[in-house]
Amino acid sequence: MTKSKPPVIFPPLIFNIFKPARMSSYDVVRHFKRHLPKGYGKIGHFGTLDPFASGVLMIGIAGAARLNEFIHDNSPKTYLAVGKLGVETPTGDYTGEIIQRDDSLYLKQEISRFPLSFLQERISEKFVGDYLQAPHKFSASKFMGRNMHQWAREGVEVKKEPVLRHIYSIKVIKYTFPYLSFEVTASSGTYVRTLFTDICNDLGTIGTLVALTRTQVGLASFRNALHPKDWPQEGQGQIMERGSEVDSILSFPRLKLTKDQAYGFQHGAFLKPCEFDIQDTNEKYYWVEDSEKLLGLAHYINEKEIKPKINFYQDEIAAPSSESDPQ
């Protein structure tokens, strides 16, 4: 009886995907789940992109799917947005019906004539830097285990406390009343719909987004993202060549392990800092590698111990003869 070949185990990879508008983030993940070659392990995306929006959506396979919190914490996001002043929708974007219009003379005679330079100065002064923002009620933010948009569509009003976000920069690109185009770079978790609402309120009116594109997440740019025509079909193996190694997306120092150290790390043993040439003890996380491959991520606790944080191949160790379920 011929023994079947063991499944191919792929290394942790991150794909930079361009998500089209009118498609959910999970629709993209579902497509990849169905069409990636077997052996890709677990899969997940790093940061929901609203269905009405387009742009960069990062997807991790194998052990990379465990890096979600690090992508969020270390990868600012840049957006190109177009908003319309003077109208309001419950969703904060064009997918909702208009529920309010601003017919004031102040909007028509004053706000409509604001020069670009004034808008740039005013918006930057007010919003660049630390910024308290409450998650939008039509968002993927969680409340009691469910997305807030699920509560909202059932008519349940949920209010969450504002969360501290950071706006790195805002550039007003064009203002042709009632449309305002701008580019913003913000910390993960910032809702551009809510930001635009806050901008309009500060100017003295209301507003809603009509277009949104995420152009960059950390080092991943829309310029080299995989568009739908490049997505895998029927298990095409060459798609794996388009994935990025995790250490090219997240920049951490590296620790090179001996064979014994690597074995210990993969089985949960702590590492000893004195065995490595660690120059900066302010660094908290380190990529860990042996002579063949990147093994995972370690957390520097203190001068006596370094704790395994993520082991990319723990599933392989736990069940070396089984294949991860791609469903």
QUICORKA-V297702 format. One record per helix or strand of 2 or more residues. SS is the DSSP state (alpha for helix, beta for strand). FROM is the first residue (numbers start at 1). LEN is the number of residues. If there is no record, write none. Layout:
ss->SS from->FROM len->LEN
ss->SS from->FROM len->LEN
//
This chain:
ss->beta from->13 len->7
ss->alpha from->25 len->11
ss->beta from->43 len->3
ss->beta from->54 len->8
ss->alpha from->62 len->13
ss->beta from->77 len->9
ss->beta from->87 len->3
ss->beta from->98 len->4
ss->alpha from->105 len->9
ss->alpha from->116 len->12
ss->beta from->129 len->5
ss->beta from->142 len->2
ss->beta from->146 len->2
ss->alpha from->148 len->6
ss->beta from->163 len->14
ss->beta from->179 len->8
ss->alpha from->192 len->12
ss->beta from->207 len->11
ss->beta from->220 len->2
ss->alpha from->222 len->3
ss->alpha from->228 len->3
ss->alpha from->237 len->6
ss->beta from->244 len->2
ss->alpha from->246 len->3
ss->beta from->253 len->4
ss->alpha from->259 len->8
ss->alpha from->273 len->3
ss->beta from->285 len->5
ss->beta from->294 len->9
ss->beta from->305 len->7
ss->alpha from->314 len->5
//
